[in-house]
Amino acid sequence: MGKAKEFVCKFCGFVGKPKKVTEGSFLVEIFLWLLFLLPGVIYSIWRMTTRKDVCPKCGKPDMIPVDTPEGQKLAKTVGK
C-alpha cells in the first residue's frame, strides 16, 4: 500500500489528512424520518450533498494536496 495523501491548510498551515464534516444535525434527521417521510428524505439528501473535507485544526475547508506546486510552497513555509 502507498503512503496516504497529505494536505496542507491554506489558512493555518496544518499538514495532514483532512476530516469529513457533514452539515446539519443527526438528531433532526432522525426526528424528521420518524414524523414525516418526505421531509426526512429531503433533509437526508441535503446532508449527504453538504459533506466536505475540512482542516482538523481550524475547521476551514481550505486544504490542498501537498503534491501540488502551491501545496509544496505552503508546506515548506510551515517547516515540513
Gaussian input, Z-matrix of N, CA and C with variables (Angstrom, degrees):
# hf/3-21g

backbone

0 1
 N
 C     1     B1
 C     2     B2     1     A1
 N     3     B3     2     A2     1     D1
 C     4     B4     3     A3     2     D2
 C     5     B5     4     A4     3     D3
 N     6     B6     5     A5     4     D4
 C     7     B7     6     A6     5     D5
 C     8     B8     7     A7     6     D6
 N     9     B9     8     A8     7     D7
 C    10    B10     9     A9     8     D8
 C    11    B11    10    A10     9     D9
 N    12    B12    11    A11    10    D10
 C    13    B13    12    A12    11    D11
 C    14    B14    13    A13    12    D12
 N    15    B15    14    A14    13    D13
 C    16    B16    15    A15    14    D14
 C    17    B17    16    A16    15    D15
 N    18    B18    17    A17    16    D16
 C    19    B19    18    A18    17    D17
 C    20    B20    19    A19    18    D18
 N    21    B21    20    A20    19    D19
 C    22    B22    21    A21    20    D20
 C    23    B23    22    A22    21    D21
 N    24    B24    23    A23    22    D22
 C    25    B25    24    A24    23    D23
 C    26    B26    25    A25    24    D24
 N    27    B27    26    A26    25    D25
 C    28    B28    27    A27    26    D26
 C    29    B29    28    A28    27    D27
 N    30    B30    29    A29    28    D28
 C    31    B31    30    A30    29    D29
 C    32    B32    31    A31    30    D30
 N    33    B33    32    A32    31    D31
 C    34    B34    33    A33    32    D32
 C    35    B35    34    A34    33    D33
 N    36    B36    35    A35    34    D34
 C    37    B37    36    A36    35    D35
 C    38    B38    37    A37    36    D36
 N    39    B39    38    A38    37    D37
 C    40    B40    39    A39    38    D38
 C    41    B41    40    A40    39    D39
 N    42    B42    41    A41    40    D40
 C    43    B43    42    A42    41    D41
 C    44    B44    43    A43    42    D42
 N    45    B45    44    A44    43    D43
 C    46    B46    45    A45    44    D44
 C    47    B47    46    A46    45    D45
 N    48    B48    47    A47    46    D46
 C    49    B49    48    A48    47    D47
 C    50    B50    49    A49    48    D48
 N    51    B51    50    A50    49    D49
 C    52    B52    51    A51    50    D50
 C    53    B53    52    A52    51    D51
 N    54    B54    53    A53    52    D52
 C    55    B55    54    A54    53    D53
 C    56    B56    55    A55    54    D54
 N    57    B57    56    A56    55    D55
 C    58    B58    57    A57    56    D56
 C    59    B59    58    A58    57    D57
 N    60    B60    59    A59    58    D58
 C    61    B61    60    A60    59    D59
 C    62    B62    61    A61    60    D60
 N    63    B63    62    A62    61    D61
 C    64    B64    63    A63    62    D62
 C    65    B65    64    A64    63    D63
 N    66    B66    65    A65    64    D64
 C    67    B67    66    A66    65    D65
 C    68    B68    67    A67    66    D66
 N    69    B69    68    A68    67    D67
 C    70    B70    69    A69    68    D68
 C    71    B71    70    A70    69    D69
 N    72    B72    71    A71    70    D70
 C    73    B73    72    A72    71    D71
 C    74    B74    73    A73    72    D72
 N    75    B75    74    A74    73    D73
 C    76    B76    75    A75    74    D74
 C    77    B77    76    A76    75    D75
 N    78    B78    77    A77    76    D76
 C    79    B79    78    A78    77    D77
 C    80    B80    79    A79    78    D78
 N    81    B81    80    A80    79    D79
 C    82    B82    81    A81    80    D80
 C    83    B83    82    A82    81    D81
 N    84    B84    83    A83    82    D82
 C    85    B85    84    A84    83    D83
 C    86    B86    85    A85    84    D84
 N    87    B87    86    A86    85    D85
 C    88    B88    87    A87    86    D86
 C    89    B89    88    A88    87    D87
 N    90    B90    89    A89    88    D88
 C    91    B91    90    A90    89    D89
 C    92    B92    91    A91    90    D90
 N    93    B93    92    A92    91    D91
 C    94    B94    93    A93    92    D92
 C    95    B95    94    A94    93    D93
 N    96    B96    95    A95    94    D94
 C    97    B97    96    A96    95    D95
 C    98    B98    97    A97    96    D96
 N    99    B99    98    A98    97    D97
 C   100   B100    99    A99    98    D98
 C   101   B101   100   A100    99    D99
 N   102   B102   101   A101   100   D100
 C   103   B103   102   A102   101   D101
 C   104   B104   103   A103   102   D102
 N   105   B105   104   A104   103   D103
 C   106   B106   105   A105   104   D104
 C   107   B107   106   A106   105   D105
 N   108   B108   107   A107   106   D106
 C   109   B109   108   A108   107   D107
 C   110   B110   109   A109   108   D108
 N   111   B111   110   A110   109   D109
 C   112   B112   111   A111   110   D110
 C   113   B113   112   A112   111   D111
 N   114   B114   113   A113   112   D112
 C   115   B115   114   A114   113   D113
 C   116   B116   115   A115   114   D114
 N   117   B117   116   A116   115   D115
 C   118   B118   117   A117   116   D116
 C   119   B119   118   A118   117   D117
 N   120   B120   119   A119   118   D118
 C   121   B121   120   A120   119   D119
 C   122   B122   121   A121   120   D120
 N   123   B123   122   A122   121   D121
 C   124   B124   123   A123   122   D122
 C   125   B125   124   A124   123   D123
 N   126   B126   125   A125   124   D124
 C   127   B127   126   A126   125   D125
 C   128   B128   127   A127   126   D126
 N   129   B129   128   A128   127   D127
 C   130   B130   129   A129   128   D128
 C   131   B131   130   A130   129   D129
 N   132   B132   131   A131   130   D130
 C   133   B133   132   A132   131   D131
 C   134   B134   133   A133   132   D132
 N   135   B135   134   A134   133   D133
 C   136   B136   135   A135   134   D134
 C   137   B137   136   A136   135   D135
 N   138   B138   137   A137   136   D136
 C   139   B139   138   A138   137   D137
 C   140   B140   139   A139   138   D138
 N   141   B141   140   A140   139   D139
 C   142   B142   141   A141   140   D140
 C   143   B143   142   A142   141   D141
 N   144   B144   143   A143   142   D142
 C   145   B145   144   A144   143   D143
 C   146   B146   145   A145   144   D144
 N   147   B147   146   A146   145   D145
 C   148   B148   147   A147   146   D146
 C   149   B149   148   A148   147   D147
 N   150   B150   149   A149   148   D148
 C   151   B151   150   A150   149   D149
 C   152   B152   151   A151   150   D150
 N   153   B153   152   A152   151   D151
 C   154   B154   153   A153   152   D152
 C   155   B155   154   A154   153   D153
 N   156   B156   155   A155   154   D154
 C   157   B157   156   A156   155   D155
 C   158   B158   157   A157   156   D156
 N   159   B159   158   A158   157   D157
 C   160   B160   159   A159   158   D158
 C   161   B161   160   A160   159   D159
 N   162   B162   161   A161   160   D160
 C   163   B163   162   A162   161   D161
 C   164   B164   163   A163   162   D162
 N   165   B165   164   A164   163   D163
 C   166   B166   165   A165   164   D164
 C   167   B167   166   A166   165   D165
 N   168   B168   167   A167   166   D166
 C   169   B169   168   A168   167   D167
 C   170   B170   169   A169   168   D168
 N   171   B171   170   A170   169   D169
 C   172   B172   171   A171   170   D170
 C   173   B173   172   A172   171   D171
 N   174   B174   173   A173   172   D172
 C   175   B175   174   A174   173   D173
 C   176   B176   175   A175   174   D174
 N   177   B177   176   A176   175   D175
 C   178   B178   177   A177   176   D176
 C   179   B179   178   A178   177   D177
 N   180   B180   179   A179   178   D178
 C   181   B181   180   A180   179   D179
 C   182   B182   181   A181   180   D180
 N   183   B183   182   A182   181   D181
 C   184   B184   183   A183   182   D182
 C   185   B185   184   A184   183   D183
 N   186   B186   185   A185   184   D184
 C   187   B187   186   A186   185   D185
 C   188   B188   187   A187   186   D186
 N   189   B189   188   A188   187   D187
 C   190   B190   189   A189   188   D188
 C   191   B191   190   A190   189   D189
 N   192   B192   191   A191   190   D190
 C   193   B193   192   A192   191   D191
 C   194   B194   193   A193   192   D192
 N   195   B195   194   A194   193   D193
 C   196   B196   195   A195   194   D194
 C   197   B197   196   A196   195   D195
 N   198   B198   197   A197   196   D196
 C   199   B199   198   A198   197   D197
 C   200   B200   199   A199   198   D198
 N   201   B201   200   A200   199   D199
 C   202   B202   201   A201   200   D200
 C   203   B203   202   A202   201   D201
 N   204   B204   203   A203   202   D202
 C   205   B205   204   A204   203   D203
 C   206   B206   205   A205   204   D204
 N   207   B207   206   A206   205   D205
 C   208   B208   207   A207   206   D206
 C   209   B209   208   A208   207   D207
 N   210   B210   209   A209   208   D208
 C   211   B211   210   A210   209   D209
 C   212   B212   211   A211   210   D210
 N   213   B213   212   A212   211   D211
 C   214   B214   213   A213   212   D212
 C   215   B215   214   A214   213   D213
 N   216   B216   215   A215   214   D214
 C   217   B217   216   A216   215   D215
 C   218   B218   217   A217   216   D216
 N   219   B219   218   A218   217   D217
 C   220   B220   219   A219   218   D218
 C   221   B221   220   A220   219   D219
 N   222   B222   221   A221   220   D220
 C   223   B223   222   A222   221   D221
 C   224   B224   223   A223   222   D222
 N   225   B225   224   A224   223   D223
 C   226   B226   225   A225   224   D224
 C   227   B227   226   A226   225   D225
 N   228   B228   227   A227   226   D226
 C   229   B229   228   A228   227   D227
 C   230   B230   229   A229   228   D228
 N   231   B231   230   A230   229   D229
 C   232   B232   231   A231   230   D230
 C   233   B233   232   A232   231   D231
 N   234   B234   233   A233   232   D232
 C   235   B235   234   A234   233   D233
 C   236   B236   235   A235   234   D234
 N   237   B237   236   A236   235   D235
 C   238   B238   237   A237   236   D236
 C   239   B239   238   A238   237   D237

   B1=1.4498
   B2=1.5168
   B3=1.3517
   B4=1.4585
   B5=1.5216
   B6=1.3082
   B7=1.4562
   B8=1.5295
   B9=1.3198
   B10=1.4610
   B11=1.5268
   B12=1.3102
   B13=1.4574
   B14=1.5245
   B15=1.3283
   B16=1.4603
   B17=1.5237
   B18=1.3168
   B19=1.4536
   B20=1.5200
   B21=1.3279
   B22=1.4588
   B23=1.5337
   B24=1.3295
   B25=1.4627
   B26=1.5277
   B27=1.3177
   B28=1.4630
   B29=1.5270
   B30=1.3316
   B31=1.4588
   B32=1.5278
   B33=1.3445
   B34=1.4750
   B35=1.5253
   B36=1.3466
   B37=1.4566
   B38=1.5196
   B39=1.3217
   B40=1.4679
   B41=1.5262
   B42=1.3259
   B43=1.4623
   B44=1.5171
   B45=1.3193
   B46=1.4594
   B47=1.5122
   B48=1.3148
   B49=1.4528
   B50=1.5329
   B51=1.3376
   B52=1.4613
   B53=1.5256
   B54=1.3285
   B55=1.4580
   B56=1.5240
   B57=1.3316
   B58=1.4611
   B59=1.5231
   B60=1.3428
   B61=1.4609
   B62=1.5219
   B63=1.3254
   B64=1.4530
   B65=1.5151
   B66=1.3321
   B67=1.4646
   B68=1.5271
   B69=1.3173
   B70=1.4551
   B71=1.5159
   B72=1.3212
   B73=1.4543
   B74=1.5213
   B75=1.3242
   B76=1.4611
   B77=1.5286
   B78=1.3220
   B79=1.4713
   B80=1.5236
   B81=1.3172
   B82=1.4716
   B83=1.5271
   B84=1.3130
   B85=1.4618
   B86=1.5350
   B87=1.3169
   B88=1.4738
   B89=1.5280
   B90=1.3276
   B91=1.4622
   B92=1.5313
   B93=1.3246
   B94=1.4670
   B95=1.5256
   B96=1.3106
   B97=1.4675
   B98=1.5215
   B99=1.3225
   B100=1.4660
   B101=1.5255
   B102=1.3055
   B103=1.4618
   B104=1.5223
   B105=1.3072
   B106=1.4599
   B107=1.5180
   B108=1.3074
   B109=1.4589
   B110=1.5315
   B111=1.3295
   B112=1.4639
   B113=1.5357
   B114=1.3439
   B115=1.4720
   B116=1.5297
   B117=1.3219
   B118=1.4680
   B119=1.5175
   B120=1.3271
   B121=1.4650
   B122=1.5252
   B123=1.3212
   B124=1.4671
   B125=1.5232
   B126=1.3304
   B127=1.4657
   B128=1.5266
   B129=1.3314
   B130=1.4678
   B131=1.5168
   B132=1.3248
   B133=1.4629
   B134=1.5257
   B135=1.3352
   B136=1.4659
   B137=1.5311
   B138=1.3370
   B139=1.4643
   B140=1.5264
   B141=1.3425
   B142=1.4680
   B143=1.5169
   B144=1.3326
   B145=1.4609
   B146=1.5258
   B147=1.3362
   B148=1.4640
   B149=1.5270
   B150=1.3209
   B151=1.4728
   B152=1.5115
   B153=1.3256
   B154=1.4639
   B155=1.5186
   B156=1.3199
   B157=1.4589
   B158=1.5186
   B159=1.3382
   B160=1.4610
   B161=1.5282
   B162=1.3123
   B163=1.4640
   B164=1.5261
   B165=1.3395
   B166=1.4628
   B167=1.5316
   B168=1.3358
   B169=1.4587
   B170=1.5341
   B171=1.3452
   B172=1.4636
   B173=1.5235
   B174=1.3439
   B175=1.4512
   B176=1.5219
   B177=1.3168
   B178=1.4693
   B179=1.5343
   B180=1.3385
   B181=1.4741
   B182=1.5205
   B183=1.3279
   B184=1.4603
   B185=1.5286
   B186=1.3174
   B187=1.4585
   B188=1.5203
   B189=1.3458
   B190=1.4613
   B191=1.5290
   B192=1.3268
   B193=1.4706
   B194=1.5246
   B195=1.3272
   B196=1.4629
   B197=1.5273
   B198=1.3395
   B199=1.4598
   B200=1.5327
   B201=1.3359
   B202=1.4625
   B203=1.5327
   B204=1.3331
   B205=1.4748
   B206=1.5331
   B207=1.3252
   B208=1.4668
   B209=1.5301
   B210=1.3381
   B211=1.4568
   B212=1.5156
   B213=1.3388
   B214=1.4666
   B215=1.5240
   B216=1.3199
   B217=1.4703
   B218=1.5292
   B219=1.3296
   B220=1.4721
   B221=1.5192
   B222=1.3360
   B223=1.4703
   B224=1.5313
   B225=1.3213
   B226=1.4644
   B227=1.5347
   B228=1.3209
   B229=1.4588
   B230=1.5255
   B231=1.3403
   B232=1.4624
   B233=1.5247
   B234=1.3361
   B235=1.4579
   B236=1.4975
   B237=1.2998
   B238=1.4727
   B239=1.4998
   A1=110.60
   A2=116.04
   A3=121.02
   A4=111.23
   A5=112.57
   A6=120.27
   A7=109.75
   A8=117.20
   A9=121.15
   A10=109.31
   A11=116.42
   A12=121.32
   A13=109.91
   A14=115.64
   A15=120.68
   A16=110.12
   A17=114.78
   A18=122.51
   A19=108.94
   A20=115.77
   A21=121.20
   A22=107.15
   A23=115.87
   A24=121.68
   A25=109.21
   A26=116.47
   A27=121.30
   A28=111.39
   A29=117.73
   A30=120.97
   A31=112.46
   A32=116.79
   A33=119.32
   A34=114.02
   A35=118.66
   A36=121.02
   A37=115.02
   A38=119.28
   A39=122.28
   A40=109.67
   A41=116.77
   A42=122.03
   A43=107.71
   A44=116.72
   A45=121.87
   A46=110.30
   A47=115.71
   A48=120.38
   A49=110.09
   A50=117.76
   A51=120.01
   A52=110.11
   A53=116.07
   A54=119.44
   A55=108.50
   A56=115.91
   A57=122.02
   A58=109.05
   A59=115.11
   A60=121.40
   A61=107.87
   A62=115.92
   A63=122.14
   A64=108.92
   A65=116.27
   A66=121.06
   A67=109.91
   A68=116.07
   A69=121.07
   A70=113.24
   A71=114.75
   A72=121.46
   A73=111.27
   A74=115.54
   A75=120.32
   A76=110.79
   A77=117.16
   A78=120.34
   A79=111.74
   A80=117.07
   A81=120.38
   A82=109.75
   A83=116.46
   A84=120.72
   A85=110.88
   A86=116.96
   A87=120.94
   A88=110.57
   A89=117.36
   A90=122.24
   A91=110.99
   A92=116.66
   A93=119.78
   A94=111.58
   A95=117.35
   A96=120.14
   A97=111.25
   A98=116.57
   A99=119.71
   A100=112.35
   A101=117.50
   A102=120.37
   A103=113.99
   A104=116.72
   A105=120.06
   A106=109.58
   A107=117.93
   A108=121.82
   A109=112.58
   A110=118.78
   A111=120.96
   A112=112.66
   A113=119.82
   A114=117.74
   A115=112.76
   A116=117.23
   A117=120.61
   A118=111.66
   A119=116.31
   A120=121.49
   A121=109.62
   A122=117.10
   A123=121.47
   A124=110.58
   A125=117.33
   A126=121.33
   A127=110.87
   A128=117.18
   A129=120.67
   A130=111.39
   A131=117.19
   A132=120.98
   A133=109.59
   A134=117.46
   A135=121.04
   A136=110.60
   A137=116.91
   A138=120.11
   A139=111.11
   A140=117.56
   A141=120.26
   A142=111.47
   A143=117.76
   A144=120.25
   A145=112.85
   A146=118.82
   A147=120.54
   A148=112.66
   A149=118.01
   A150=120.40
   A151=109.43
   A152=115.51
   A153=119.17
   A154=109.93
   A155=114.55
   A156=121.82
   A157=108.35
   A158=116.16
   A159=120.80
   A160=109.43
   A161=115.19
   A162=121.47
   A163=108.85
   A164=118.44
   A165=120.03
   A166=113.08
   A167=117.68
   A168=120.97
   A169=111.90
   A170=117.51
   A171=120.00
   A172=114.03
   A173=118.69
   A174=121.85
   A175=115.29
   A176=118.21
   A177=121.71
   A178=109.69
   A179=116.53
   A180=119.49
   A181=112.65
   A182=118.09
   A183=122.69
   A184=112.83
   A185=118.16
   A186=120.66
   A187=109.49
   A188=114.89
   A189=121.08
   A190=108.51
   A191=117.21
   A192=120.02
   A193=111.59
   A194=115.81
   A195=121.52
   A196=110.87
   A197=117.73
   A198=119.79
   A199=113.93
   A200=118.17
   A201=121.86
   A202=108.52
   A203=117.99
   A204=119.02
   A205=112.81
   A206=118.02
   A207=120.50
   A208=110.95
   A209=117.36
   A210=121.41
   A211=112.52
   A212=116.89
   A213=120.91
   A214=110.78
   A215=116.34
   A216=120.67
   A217=110.84
   A218=116.70
   A219=120.58
   A220=111.94
   A221=116.77
   A222=120.53
   A223=110.94
   A224=117.61
   A225=120.67
   A226=110.96
   A227=117.71
   A228=120.45
   A229=112.54
   A230=117.62
   A231=119.55
   A232=112.27
   A233=116.53
   A234=120.24
   A235=115.86
   A236=119.27
   A237=120.47
   A238=109.99
   D1=144.52
   D2=179.98
   D3=-83.22
   D4=172.07
   D5=179.43
   D6=-71.00
   D7=140.75
   D8=178.24
   D9=-64.59
   D10=139.31
   D11=-178.20
   D12=-68.50
   D13=133.38
   D14=179.15
   D15=-102.70
   D16=153.45
   D17=179.16
   D18=-128.00
   D19=160.03
   D20=176.19
   D21=-125.91
   D22=138.22
   D23=-179.92
   D24=-82.13
   D25=128.31
   D26=179.51
   D27=-71.66
   D28=-18.99
   D29=-176.74
   D30=-90.75
   D31=-51.94
   D32=-173.96
   D33=-110.70
   D34=-10.28
   D35=178.26
   D36=86.94
   D37=3.25
   D38=178.51
   D39=-58.76
   D40=135.74
   D41=176.96
   D42=-115.68
   D43=125.49
   D44=-179.68
   D45=160.76
   D46=-159.40
   D47=-179.53
   D48=-92.62
   D49=138.27
   D50=176.34
   D51=-73.67
   D52=163.62
   D53=175.38
   D54=-112.00
   D55=150.31
   D56=179.41
   D57=-84.83
   D58=135.46
   D59=178.10
   D60=-129.38
   D61=136.33
   D62=177.20
   D63=-112.75
   D64=128.37
   D65=178.40
   D66=-67.15
   D67=160.82
   D68=175.80
   D69=86.23
   D70=-170.98
   D71=-176.01
   D72=-125.27
   D73=132.74
   D74=177.37
   D75=-64.31
   D76=-37.92
   D77=179.94
   D78=-64.88
   D79=-40.92
   D80=176.72
   D81=-63.42
   D82=-39.94
   D83=179.07
   D84=-60.86
   D85=-46.87
   D86=178.21
   D87=-61.52
   D88=-45.13
   D89=179.03
   D90=-57.47
   D91=-46.72
   D92=-179.44
   D93=-65.91
   D94=-36.56
   D95=177.56
   D96=-66.31
   D97=-39.42
   D98=-177.88
   D99=-70.59
   D100=-37.08
   D101=-175.75
   D102=-94.85
   D103=-41.51
   D104=-173.50
   D105=-136.55
   D106=117.53
   D107=-175.38
   D108=-65.18
   D109=-51.85
   D110=-175.54
   D111=-63.93
   D112=-48.27
   D113=176.76
   D114=-61.04
   D115=-32.80
   D116=177.01
   D117=-63.18
   D118=-42.24
   D119=178.81
   D120=-64.94
   D121=-46.92
   D122=-178.90
   D123=-61.83
   D124=-45.06
   D125=-179.65
   D126=-64.13
   D127=-41.16
   D128=179.01
   D129=-63.52
   D130=-42.17
   D131=178.57
   D132=-63.90
   D133=-43.38
   D134=178.64
   D135=-59.83
   D136=-44.73
   D137=-179.42
   D138=-63.04
   D139=-40.22
   D140=-179.75
   D141=-66.26
   D142=-33.91
   D143=-177.84
   D144=-82.55
   D145=-10.30
   D146=-179.95
   D147=-102.57
   D148=10.17
   D149=175.78
   D150=-65.24
   D151=138.74
   D152=179.04
   D153=-151.23
   D154=159.24
   D155=175.44
   D156=-89.78
   D157=130.75
   D158=178.80
   D159=-130.01
   D160=162.51
   D161=176.66
   D162=-70.01
   D163=128.50
   D164=179.35
   D165=-67.87
   D166=-19.28
   D167=-178.03
   D168=-86.06
   D169=-50.26
   D170=-174.56
   D171=-110.53
   D172=-12.50
   D173=177.41
   D174=81.67
   D175=5.02
   D176=179.91
   D177=-84.72
   D178=146.62
   D179=179.50
   D180=-87.53
   D181=35.51
   D182=-173.73
   D183=-108.43
   D184=47.10
   D185=179.71
   D186=-101.59
   D187=137.16
   D188=179.01
   D189=-126.28
   D190=152.77
   D191=179.82
   D192=-61.90
   D193=141.50
   D194=179.58
   D195=-68.04
   D196=-26.12
   D197=-176.55
   D198=-82.85
   D199=11.10
   D200=173.11
   D201=-95.96
   D202=159.28
   D203=179.14
   D204=-56.86
   D205=-44.73
   D206=178.91
   D207=-66.58
   D208=-38.53
   D209=178.27
   D210=-64.84
   D211=-40.20
   D212=177.86
   D213=-64.20
   D214=-40.99
   D215=179.08
   D216=-63.43
   D217=-45.24
   D218=178.48
   D219=-64.45
   D220=-43.37
   D221=-178.72
   D222=-62.56
   D223=-36.29
   D224=178.62
   D225=-68.04
   D226=-36.27
   D227=-177.90
   D228=-72.04
   D229=-23.45
   D230=178.20
   D231=-93.39
   D232=2.51
   D233=172.55
   D234=91.03
   D235=22.11
   D236=178.45
   D237=-81.12

